[in-house]
Structures are given as structure tokens and as C-alpha cells.
């Protein structure tokens, strides 16, 4: 299983490492089915002027793939929400 974490300049290295660890932990039980995972973190502006972090996780399972998109007030919350959805989806 290959995990790639990408993010813009506002996402620090610690948040990227956290994303890699959490996604890996969530997918260990089905790692033989997972070919690769891509996690994308980015800042987004909400209509009210506040910023939040969006987390998109794409899991390639053989010929199928699962994509999960979440948001949170900061990177760690967005990652945690995505991981919760991964556990239920895969």
C-alpha cells in the first residue's frame, strides 16, 4: 500500500505525517486490497469569511476506488473525520 499526502503551503509537515499515520492505521485490516491512497489537504474559505481545512482521501481498491471529502476547523479535525468515514466505507 502506497500513501501519498499532498497539501498546500498552509499545511505543515506535522499535519501531513498525522494524516499518513491515521490513514495507514485505518486501512491496515484491508491492506492487501488497497493499492494506493492519496490524501489531499487544503485550506478553504467558507461563505461566512472563516477558513477551514478540507481533506479528500482517495483509496484505490483494485479496479474500484473510494473517495471521501470532509472539512474541519483545522487539519487534524478534517483528517479525523475522513478516517472515520474510511473505516465505515472500506
N, C-alpha and C positions, 0 to 999 in steps of 0.2 A: 504494500500500500504506500503510495506516494502522497504526501500532503504538501500543498503549496499555499502559503499565506501571503497575500498581497494587500497593500494599503497605501493610502496617500501619505503625504508628509506629516499630517496631523496625528497619525497612528504611530505610537512609539514601539520600540523593539520588544519591550516587556509585554505589551498587549498582543503582539504578534506571536510571541512564544507561548503565552497563555492560550491563545486560540489553537495553536498547533497541539498543545498538550491536551486540552479539553476535547477536541475533535478526535484525536487519537484514542483517548480513553473511552469515548462513547462508541467507537467503532471496533474496538478490539474483539468483541464477541463474534463479529461477522467479517473480520479482516480478510478471510480467504475469498470472499465475494467482492470486496472493494478493490478496484484497480487504482483509482486516484481520487483525490479530494482537493478542491480549490476553495479557499476561504478568502473572501474579499471584504475588507473593512474600509469604510469611508465616512466622512462627516457629511451630514445633510442638514439643510435649513428647513425648519418647519414653518408653516404659514404664520405662526404667531411670533416669529423672529428668533425663537430658540433653536439651538443646534442640538442634534442628536447623532448617534452613530448607527449606521446601517451595516448589517452583517449578512452576506449572502454566502451560503455554503452549497456547493455542487458536489454530489457524490456520484461517481461513475461506477455502476454495478454491471459489469459485462456489457451487454448491449443497451441496458436501461440506465437512466440517471434520475437522481432526485435533487431538486433544488429547493432550498429553504431560504426565505428572506425574513429578517427580523430587524427591529430597531430597539434602541435603548438609550437612556440618558448619557451613557458613556460606553466605551468599547467593551468593558467586562460584562455589563448587563446585556448588551446585544449578543455577545458570544454565548453567554449562559442560556439565553432564550433559544438561540439557534441549536445548541446542543440538546436542549430538552426536546425540541421538535425532531432532531435527528434520531434520538432514542426511540421515539414513537413511530417514525416513518420507515426506518430501515430494518 
